[in-house]
Amino acid sequence: MSTSAVLAPTILPRHIAIIMDGNNRYGKANDLGKGQGHVAGKDALDPIVEYCVDAGIEVLTVFAFSSENWQRPASEVALLMQLLASTIHEQIPRMYEYRIRLRFIGDRSQLSADLQALMADAEAKTADFDAMTLVIAISYGGQWDIANAAKQLAQQVESGQLRADDINKEMLGEYVQLADEPAVDMLVRTGGEYRISNFLLWQSAYAELFFTQTLWPNFAADELATMVTEFAQRQRRFGKTSEQIVIEQDKP
């Protein structure tokens, strides 16, 4: 594993989330066949994962297929499903090599039985690895996530297990995806767009946002390392004043 891109900032994000955007534009710009930009994008993930392991990032979550992506042409959706399956097959040996836990979030009910089984098998095989957690969001949407959490709480109210007045943000937060992982500290979007596209809305409430013009297949570990260094230089206030943060940092 190369460590040439690893910098040593004083503060690391515990959880990085990436919207991997720009595959189709990369394919068009490079005169690739239809859908081949997604193939190129699949290969861009490995060095990013390796950088995060080297740097000491606890969780990396990548947006592979959104709940809105089901609206794309059927041929493109089919290709994306094939690439997701091949990515999982390819990643399992790498997860063993680097001791990375592999997880998936999203509405699995819309996925094929074969893909669901492959995902469950990968999660089971890597469940005890602790070098880092790689999360792949498939058929995922932040609004679906929050609605799903609310539905679970509503069912408990309906059954008498819970009172509506007992529900607060902490309780709701226990039912969203990745509730057992650190909140997203740093959210990156490649491809030049300036929106978060319904990705990890709850989990990214206080995330530092980073946008780059670089298309995902061209996104390299060096660029992510530069962002991580900038992250360490930002003051995260979480609603407090700068003066309060300075006082807290000066406390022994």
C-alpha positions in Angstrom: 0.0 0.0 0.0 1.5 3.4 -1.0 1.8 6.0 1.7 3.1 8.8 -0.5 -0.2 10.6 -0.5 -0.7 10.4 3.3 -0.2 13.7 5.1 -0.1 14.2 8.9 -2.8 16.8 9.8 -3.3 17.4 13.5 -7.0 16.6 13.4 -8.4 13.7 11.2 -12.1 13.3 10.2 -13.4 10.1 11.7 -15.9 9.6 8.9 -15.5 10.7 5.3 -18.4 10.5 2.8 -18.0 10.8 -0.9 -20.5 11.5 -3.7 -18.7 9.9 -6.6 -20.0 12.1 -9.5 -18.8 12.7 -13.0 -18.5 9.2 -14.5 -20.7 9.8 -17.5 -19.0 13.1 -18.3 -15.7 11.4 -18.0 -16.8 8.8 -20.5 -18.0 11.4 -23.0 -14.9 13.5 -22.6 -12.7 10.5 -23.3 -14.8 9.1 -26.2 -15.5 5.9 -24.2 -18.4 3.5 -25.0 -21.8 4.0 -23.4 -21.5 3.2 -19.7 -17.7 2.9 -19.7 -17.3 6.0 -17.6 -18.9 4.0 -14.8 -16.3 1.2 -15.4 -13.5 3.8 -15.0 -15.2 5.1 -11.9 -15.2 1.7 -10.3 -11.4 1.5 -10.6 -10.9 4.9 -8.9 -12.2 3.6 -5.6 -9.3 1.4 -4.6 -6.6 4.1 -4.1 -9.0 6.2 -2.1 -9.7 3.3 0.2 -6.0 2.6 0.6 -5.3 6.3 1.4 -8.1 6.3 4.1 -6.6 3.1 5.7 -3.1 4.6 5.7 -4.3 8.0 7.1 -6.3 6.4 10.0 -9.8 7.3 8.8 -12.4 5.1 10.7 -15.2 5.1 8.2 -15.4 5.8 4.5 -18.9 5.9 2.9 -19.4 6.2 -0.8 -22.5 6.9 -2.8 -22.7 4.2 -5.4 -26.4 4.2 -6.5 -29.1 6.6 -5.2 -32.8 5.9 -4.8 -33.3 8.5 -7.6 -30.9 6.6 -9.9 -33.7 4.0 -10.5 -35.1 6.7 -12.9 -32.2 6.4 -15.3 -32.4 4.4 -18.5 -32.9 0.7 -17.9 -29.7 -0.2 -19.8 -27.7 2.1 -17.5 -29.3 0.7 -14.4 -28.6 -2.8 -15.5 -24.9 -1.9 -16.1 -24.6 -0.2 -12.7 -26.1 -3.3 -11.0 -23.5 -5.5 -12.8 -20.7 -3.2 -11.8 -21.9 -3.2 -8.1 -21.8 -6.9 -8.1 -18.4 -7.1 -9.6 -17.1 -4.4 -7.2 -18.2 -6.5 -4.3 -16.6 -9.6 -5.6 -13.3 -7.7 -6.2 -13.4 -5.9 -2.9 -13.8 -9.0 -0.6 -10.1 -10.1 -1.1 -9.0 -6.5 -0.5 -11.0 -6.4 2.7 -9.2 -9.5 3.9 -5.8 -8.1 2.9 -6.4 -4.8 4.7 -8.8 -6.0 7.4 -11.5 -3.6 6.3 -15.1 -4.2 7.3 -17.6 -3.9 4.4 -21.1 -2.6 5.0 -24.0 -1.5 2.8 -26.8 0.9 3.4 -30.0 1.6 1.4 -33.3 0.0 0.5 -32.3 -3.5 -0.3 -35.9 -4.5 -1.2 -35.5 -3.0 -4.6 -32.3 -5.0 -5.4 -32.2 -8.5 -7.0 -32.1 -11.5 -4.6 -28.6 -12.4 -5.9 -27.2 -9.0 -5.2 -28.8 -8.9 -1.7 -27.3 -12.3 -1.0 -23.9 -11.2 -2.2 -24.1 -8.1 0.0 -25.1 -10.1 3.1 -22.3 -12.6 2.5 -19.7 -9.8 2.2 -20.9 -8.2 5.4 -20.7 -11.5 7.3 -17.3 -12.4 6.0 -15.8 -9.0 7.0 -17.8 -8.3 10.1 -14.9 -8.7 12.5 -12.3 -6.6 10.6 -11.4 -3.4 12.4 -8.8 -1.5 10.3 -11.5 0.7 8.8 -15.2 0.4 7.7 -16.0 0.9 4.0 -19.7 1.6 3.5 -21.3 1.4 0.1 -24.6 3.2 -0.3 -26.8 1.3 -2.8 -30.5 2.3 -3.5 -30.0 4.9 -0.8 -31.6 8.3 -0.2 -31.4 10.5 2.9 -35.1 11.3 2.9 -35.9 7.6 2.7 -33.5 7.0 5.5 -35.2 9.5 7.8 -38.7 8.4 6.8 -37.8 4.8 7.5 -36.5 5.7 11.0 -39.7 7.7 11.7 -41.8 4.7 10.5 -40.1 2.4 13.0 -40.8 4.8 15.9 -44.4 5.3 14.7 -44.9 1.5 14.8 -43.7 1.5 18.4 -46.1 4.3 19.3 -48.9 2.4 17.6 -48.1 -0.8 19.5 -48.0 1.1 22.8 -44.2 0.5 23.4 -43.5 4.2 23.1 -45.2 7.5 23.8 -45.0 10.1 21.0 -43.8 12.7 23.6 -40.8 10.6 24.3 -39.4 10.9 20.8 -36.6 13.4 20.3 -33.7 13.8 17.9 -31.4 11.5 19.9 -34.0 8.7 19.7 -34.7 9.2 16.0 -30.9 9.2 15.4 -30.7 5.7 16.8 -32.9 4.4 13.9 -31.2 6.0 10.8 -28.7 4.1 8.8 -25.1 4.0 10.4 -26.5 4.9 13.8 -23.6 2.9 15.3 -20.9 4.7 13.4 -19.5 8.2 13.9 -21.4 11.1 12.3 -20.0 12.3 9.0 -17.3 14.8 9.6 -16.3 15.5 6.0 -18.5 15.2 2.9 -16.8 15.4 -0.5 -18.5 15.7 -3.9 -16.6 15.3 -7.1 -17.7 16.4 -10.6 -18.2 20.1 -10.2 -21.8 20.1 -8.8 -22.6 22.0 -5.6 -25.3 20.0 -3.9 -25.5 16.9 -1.6 -28.2 15.1 -3.6 -30.1 13.5 -0.8 -27.0 11.8 0.6 -26.7 11.1 4.4 -28.9 14.1 5.3 -29.1 13.2 9.0 -25.6 11.9 9.4 -24.0 14.9 7.7 -25.8 17.6 9.7 -22.5 19.1 10.8 -20.2 17.8 8.1 -17.6 20.0 6.5 -18.4 20.2 2.8 -15.8 19.9 0.0 -16.5 20.3 -3.7 -14.1 19.7 -6.6 -14.3 20.1 -10.3 -12.4 16.8 -10.7 -14.5 14.0 -12.2 -14.7 10.9 -10.1 -12.5 8.7 -12.3 -9.8 11.3 -12.1 -10.1 11.9 -8.3 -6.8 10.8 -6.7 -5.7 10.2 -3.1 -3.4 13.3 -3.3 -6.4 15.5 -3.7 -8.3 13.9 -0.9 -5.2 14.2 1.3 -5.2 17.9 0.6 -8.8 18.2 1.6 -8.1 16.3 4.8 -5.4 18.8 5.6 -7.8 21.7 5.0 -10.3 19.9 7.2 -7.8 20.0 10.1 -7.5 23.8 9.7 -11.3 24.5 9.8 -12.9 25.5 13.1 -15.9 23.4 13.8 -18.2 25.3 16.2 -21.4 23.1 16.3 -23.5 26.2 17.1 -21.0 27.7 19.6 -19.0 30.9 19.2 -15.3 30.9 18.1 -14.4 32.3 21.6 -16.1 29.3 23.3 -14.2 26.8 21.1 -10.9 28.5 21.9 -11.6 28.3 25.6 -12.5 24.7 25.4 -9.4 23.9 23.4 -7.2 25.7 26.0 -8.7 23.6 28.9 -6.2 21.0 30.3 
